[in-house]
Amino acid sequence: MNVRWEVVPGGPLRGSLRVPGDKSISHRALLLNGLASGSAVIRNLLRSEDVDATAGALRAMGVEIEEQGDTFVVRPPVRLKEPEQPIDCGNSGTSMRLLSGVIAAEPMFAVLTGDASLRRRPMARVLDPLRQMGAEVGGRGGGRLAPLAIRGGQLRSMDFSLNIASAQVKSALLLAGRRVGVSVEEPEQSRNHTELMLARMGASLEVHGRRVVLGATEKLEPLNVDVPGDISAAAFFLVAGCIVPGSEICLRGVGVNPTRTGILDILRAMGADIEIVPVDSAGAEPQADLIVRSSSLKGIAIGGTLALRALDELPVAAVAAAFAEGDTVISDAAELRAKESDRVARTVAGLRTLGIDAEERPDGMVIRGGRPCGPGLVDANGDHRIAMAFSVAALACEGGVWVDGAESVASSYPGFRDHLEGLRA
């Protein structure tokens, strides 16, 4: 069902809010505790369709997940059981890729499928190394597309050097190699939530620069997790606070893991007035309150490690660039084309609809700043980040913006529009 939002400009955004729990950490807190030797409690778990898909997969393999108020209790079985039915990952690429690693290490057969968008997304970078480790994996498109049929079991230890940095690929290989040992090296540092969690759960793990070495680990200790606020969700409000005149927003308890703070570095380099106030947090993931005020922005170059550290946030960074003075050039971001949609094409098309001079490049885009005028209709094509990015753009346009495909926002941030409207009230 296609949902169309109409978002109209209004007054300044003011107030404070706590964004939902970090999606990446929520997936991993469930998955790793589902493999542990005892029960664990997770607080502030993200409630979204994507995370629900991971929880549903674990339940299908015998993991008990009980909701107790605002906490979840995870009780793993002695050994995961073979699921009786295909596991539906919905639109969640994280679920499918990480579960592939989990299943490959178990003596079981399982089928992973998803919605039409997920069945088009490339899985070869996970599946090919799993085959090298000894898993039997089949799928459409020469074994590279879902549905995936995986027969796991006794794998062999391997050393991998990835051509493209990817936290999902790295995590899948660490999960697959947890009993036999595995080494994964990346060309750039991707987000490290899996490594931090494994180390705290007693795994034999070492990090040498961009290489992660996991020794054979038979038992993972359960880990209670307080999930910090998702900086990818916070990014939309950071940009909104910058571009809507007279705004001041406080985002409380946001995770500021250095592998994830590329959006903060981008916006501050553009001239954004963002105050970072560290707060006490239990565990390995640092947190801070982020206070953003309306700002005069300028265009910058975004590439290399900075683009990797803000990959999911680049569509909304492009919206910020549309309101900046001068050109912004985004490069080294070809991975954007293999997300829920081709995010390069969708972002550029949306900006052009609103009157901004923007062009695609193979690995990114160029945005020539100037205030978008609107009104216009932007097709998010079922991509939650595109829908939210252009909802933010609409707040500072001269005319209203209609966003098609807004139903996709439920996959990552069901309360997004309510939070946005709350700041306007």
C-alpha positions in Angstrom: 0.0 0.0 0.0 1.4 3.4 -1.1 1.2 6.1 1.6 1.6 9.7 0.6 2.6 12.4 3.1 2.0 16.1 2.7 4.6 18.1 4.6 4.2 21.9 4.6 6.7 24.5 5.9 5.9 26.1 9.2 7.6 28.0 12.1 10.8 27.1 13.9 11.4 23.7 15.4 11.9 23.8 19.2 12.1 21.3 22.0 13.8 18.1 22.9 13.3 14.4 22.2 14.8 11.0 22.5 15.2 9.3 19.2 14.6 5.5 19.0 17.2 3.0 19.9 20.0 2.4 17.4 18.9 0.0 14.7 22.4 -1.6 14.1 22.9 -2.2 17.8 19.3 -3.5 18.3 19.8 -6.1 15.6 23.1 -7.2 17.2 21.9 -7.2 20.8 19.2 -9.7 19.8 21.3 -11.9 17.6 24.4 -12.2 19.8 22.3 -12.8 22.9 20.4 -15.4 21.0 23.7 -17.3 20.7 24.7 -16.8 24.4 24.8 -19.2 27.3 22.1 -17.5 29.4 19.4 -14.8 29.6 20.0 -11.1 28.9 18.0 -7.9 29.2 17.8 -5.3 26.5 16.6 -1.8 27.1 15.5 0.8 24.6 15.4 -1.8 21.8 14.3 -0.2 18.5 10.7 -1.2 17.8 10.5 -1.3 14.0 9.7 -3.7 11.2 13.4 -4.4 10.5 14.2 -5.3 14.1 11.0 -7.3 14.5 12.2 -9.4 11.5 15.3 -10.3 13.4 13.3 -11.1 16.5 10.9 -13.3 14.5 13.8 -15.2 12.9 15.3 -15.9 16.3 12.0 -17.1 17.7 11.7 -19.4 14.7 15.0 -21.0 15.8 13.9 -21.5 19.4 15.0 -18.3 21.1 12.5 -16.9 23.6 12.1 -13.1 23.5 9.8 -11.7 26.1 8.7 -8.1 26.3 8.5 -6.7 29.8 7.4 -3.1 29.7 10.2 -1.1 28.1 12.7 -4.0 28.2 13.1 -7.3 26.4 14.4 -10.5 27.9 16.2 -12.9 25.6 16.5 -16.5 26.6 18.5 -18.7 24.1 18.1 -22.4 23.8 20.9 -24.8 24.4 21.3 -25.0 20.6 19.4 -23.2 17.9 16.8 -25.4 16.2 16.1 -25.7 12.5 13.2 -23.4 11.5 10.2 -25.2 10.1 9.2 -22.4 7.6 11.1 -19.9 5.5 12.2 -16.9 7.5 10.8 -13.6 6.3 13.3 -10.8 6.7 10.9 -8.2 5.3 12.9 -5.2 4.0 15.8 -5.7 6.4 19.2 -6.3 4.7 20.9 -6.4 8.1 18.6 -9.3 9.2 19.3 -11.3 6.0 23.0 -10.8 5.9 23.7 -11.4 9.6 21.4 -14.3 9.8 23.2 -15.9 6.9 26.3 -15.9 9.1 24.5 -17.3 12.1 22.8 -20.2 10.1 26.1 -21.0 8.2 27.7 -22.0 11.5 24.8 -24.3 12.6 24.0 -27.9 11.6 20.7 -26.8 10.0 18.9 -26.0 6.8 17.1 -22.7 6.5 15.6 -20.4 3.8 15.8 -16.6 4.1 13.4 -14.5 2.0 12.1 -10.9 2.1 10.0 -8.4 0.3 10.4 -7.5 -3.4 13.0 -4.8 -2.6 15.2 -7.1 -0.5 15.0 -9.9 -3.0 16.6 -7.5 -5.5 19.5 -6.5 -3.2 22.9 -8.1 -3.9 24.0 -10.7 -1.4 27.1 -12.1 -3.2 29.6 -10.3 -0.9 28.2 -12.3 2.1 27.4 -15.5 0.3 30.7 -16.0 -1.6 32.9 -16.0 1.5 30.4 -18.2 3.4 30.7 -20.7 0.6 34.5 -20.5 0.9 34.1 -21.4 4.6 32.2 -24.5 3.7 28.5 -23.5 3.9 26.1 -24.7 1.1 24.3 -21.7 -0.2 21.8 -21.4 -3.0 19.7 -18.6 -4.4 18.3 -16.9 -7.4 20.5 -15.1 -10.0 23.3 -17.7 -9.8 23.1 -18.0 -6.1 23.4 -14.2 -5.4 19.8 -13.1 -4.7 17.2 -14.1 -2.2 15.4 -16.3 -1.4 18.5 -17.9 0.0 18.7 -21.6 0.9 21.5 -22.2 3.4 22.8 -25.5 4.8 25.2 -24.8 7.6 27.5 -27.0 9.7 31.2 -27.4 10.3 33.0 -24.5 8.7 36.7 -24.0 8.2 38.7 -21.0 9.5 39.5 -18.4 6.9 41.3 -15.1 6.5 39.4 -12.5 4.4 40.4 -9.2 2.9 37.3 -7.4 1.8 37.3 -5.2 -1.3 34.6 -2.9 0.1 34.2 -2.0 3.7 30.9 -3.3 5.0 29.9 -3.8 8.6 27.1 -6.2 7.6 29.6 -8.4 5.6 32.2 -8.2 8.4 29.6 -9.1 11.0 28.2 -12.0 9.0 31.6 -13.5 8.7 32.4 -13.1 12.4 29.1 -14.8 13.3 29.8 -17.6 10.9 33.4 -18.1 12.1 32.6 -17.9 15.8 33.4 -21.5 16.6 36.4 -22.1 14.2 38.0 -18.6 14.2 38.0 -16.1 11.4 40.0 -13.0 10.3 38.4 -10.1 8.4 40.3 -7.1 7.1 38.6 -4.0 5.5 40.0 -1.3 3.3 38.4 1.3 5.6 37.0 1.1 9.2 33.3 0.3 9.2 31.0 0.5 12.2 32.3 -1.8 15.0 29.3 -2.6 17.1 29.6 -6.4 16.6 33.3 -6.4 17.7 32.5 -4.3 20.8 29.7 -6.7 21.8 31.6 -9.9 21.1 34.6 -8.7 23.2 32.2 -7.9 26.1 30.6 -11.3 25.8 34.0 -13.1 26.4 34.9 -13.9 22.8 38.6 -14.2 21.9 38.8 -11.1 19.7 41.6 -8.8 18.7 41.6 -5.7 16.6 44.7 -4.7 14.6 43.9 -1.5 12.8 41.3 -2.5 10.1 41.8 -6.3 10.8 39.5 -8.1 13.2 40.7 -11.5 14.4 38.2 -13.7 16.2 39.5 -16.9 17.8 37.4 -20.1 18.2 34.8 -19.3 20.8 32.5 -22.0 22.1 30.6 -19.9 24.6 29.3 -16.3 24.6 28.3 -14.8 28.0 24.9 -13.1 28.0 25.2 -9.3 27.8 22.7 -6.8 29.2 22.4 -3.9 26.7 21.2 -0.3 27.0 20.7 0.6 23.4 21.7 4.3 22.8 19.7 6.6 20.5 20.2 6.0 16.8 22.4 8.7 15.3 21.0 7.7 11.8 17.6 8.7 13.1 19.0 11.8 14.9 20.5 12.9 11.6 17.1 14.0 10.2 16.5 16.3 13.1 20.0 17.6 13.0 19.5 18.7 9.4 16.0 20.0 10.2 17.4 22.1 13.0 20.1 23.6 10.7 17.8 24.6 7.8 14.6 25.8 9.5 15.2 29.4 10.7 14.9 30.1 14.4 15.2 26.4 15.4 16.8 24.8 18.5 16.5 21.1 19.1 18.0 18.9 21.8 18.4 15.2 21.0 19.0 13.2 24.2 21.1 10.1 24.7 22.3 9.6 21.1 25.0 7.1 20.4 28.3 8.7 19.3 30.4 5.7 18.5 33.3 7.3 16.4 32.6 4.9 13.5 29.1 6.4 13.2 29.6 10.2 13.7 30.4 11.1 10.1 27.1 13.1 9.9 28.3 15.3 12.8 31.6 15.9 11.1 29.9 16.7 7.8 27.4 19.2 9.3 30.0 20.9 11.5 32.3 21.2 8.5 29.4 22.9 6.6 29.1 25.4 9.5 26.4 23.8 11.6 25.9 25.0 15.1 25.9 21.6 16.9 26.8 21.3 20.6 27.9 17.8 21.8 27.4 17.2 25.5 28.7 13.7 26.6 26.5 11.8 29.0 27.2 8.9 31.3 26.4 5.5 29.7 26.9 1.9 30.8 28.8 -0.2 28.3 31.1 0.4 25.5 29.0 2.7 23.4 29.5 6.4 24.1 26.4 8.6 24.3 25.8 12.4 24.1 23.0 15.0 24.0 23.2 16.8 20.7 21.9 20.4 20.6 21.5 21.9 17.1 20.6 25.5 16.2 19.6 27.0 12.9 22.8 27.7 10.9 24.2 29.2 7.7 25.7 26.3 5.8 28.4 26.1 3.1 29.1 23.4 0.5 32.0 21.0 1.1 33.6 17.8 -0.3 32.4 14.5 1.2 34.5 11.5 0.3 36.8 8.7 1.5 36.4 7.6 5.1 34.0 10.4 5.9 31.6 9.2 3.2 31.8 5.6 4.6 31.2 6.8 8.2 28.0 8.6 7.1 26.8 6.3 4.3 23.3 5.9 5.6 23.0 9.6 6.3 24.2 10.9 2.9 20.7 11.4 1.5 19.8 13.8 4.3 23.3 15.4 4.1 22.4 16.1 0.5 19.3 17.9 1.7 21.5 20.0 4.0 23.7 20.7 0.9 20.7 21.9 -1.0 20.3 24.8 1.5 24.0 25.5 1.7 25.9 28.2 -0.2 28.1 26.8 -2.9 28.6 23.3 -4.2 28.8 20.0 -2.3 30.5 17.0 -3.9 29.8 13.5 -2.6 32.1 10.8 -3.8 33.3 7.3 -2.8 29.7 6.4 -2.1 28.8 3.9 -4.9 27.4 1.6 -2.2 24.4 4.0 -2.0 23.2 2.5 -5.3 22.7 -0.9 -3.7 20.5 0.1 -0.7 16.7 -0.2 -0.4 16.7 1.9 -3.6 19.3 3.5 -5.7 19.8 6.3 -3.3 22.0 8.4 -5.6 19.3 8.4 -8.3 16.5 9.0 -5.8 18.2 11.8 -4.0 19.2 13.6 -7.1 15.7 13.2 -8.6 14.1 14.5 -5.4 16.4 17.6 -5.3 15.6 18.4 -8.9 11.9 18.1 -8.3 12.3 20.9 -5.6 14.3 23.1 -8.0 17.9 22.3 -7.0 20.6 21.9 -9.5 22.0 18.4 -8.8 23.7 15.7 -10.9 24.5 12.0 -10.5 28.0 10.6 -10.6 28.8 6.9 -10.6 30.0 7.0 -7.0 28.0 10.0 -5.7 26.5 13.3 -6.6 27.0 17.1 -6.9 24.6 19.5 -5.3 24.7 23.1 -6.2 23.2 24.9 -3.2 20.3 27.3 -3.2 17.1 27.2 -1.3 14.6 24.7 -2.7 11.4 26.3 -3.7 8.8 23.5 -4.0 6.1 22.5 -4.2 6.7 19.1 -5.6 6.0 15.4 -5.5 9.0 13.2 -4.4 8.8 9.4 -4.9 10.7 7.6 -2.2 10.2 4.3 -4.0 9.7 2.5 -0.7 13.0 3.7 0.8 12.6 5.0 4.4 15.6 7.2 4.4 14.6 9.0 1.2 11.1 9.5 2.6 12.4 11.0 5.8 15.1 13.1 4.1 12.6 14.9 1.8 10.1 15.3 4.7 12.9 17.3 6.3 13.5 19.3 3.1 9.8 20.2 3.0 10.0 22.1 6.3 12.2 24.8 4.8 10.8 24.9 1.2 8.6 27.8 0.0 5.8 25.4 -1.0 4.6 22.0 0.4 6.1 18.7 -0.6 4.3 15.4 -1.1 6.3 12.3 -0.4 5.1 9.0 -2.0 6.2 5.7 -0.5 6.1 7.0 3.1 4.9 3.7 4.5 8.5 2.5 4.3 9.4 4.7 7.3 7.8 2.0 9.6 10.8 -0.2 8.8 13.1 2.0 10.9 11.3 4.8 12.6 7.6 4.4 13.0 7.2 7.5 15.2 9.2 9.8 12.9 6.3 12.0 11.8 4.9 12.4 15.3 8.3 13.5 16.6 8.6 16.0 13.7 5.2 17.5 14.3 5.8 17.6 18.0 8.8 19.9 17.5 6.6 22.2 15.4 3.9 22.3 18.0 
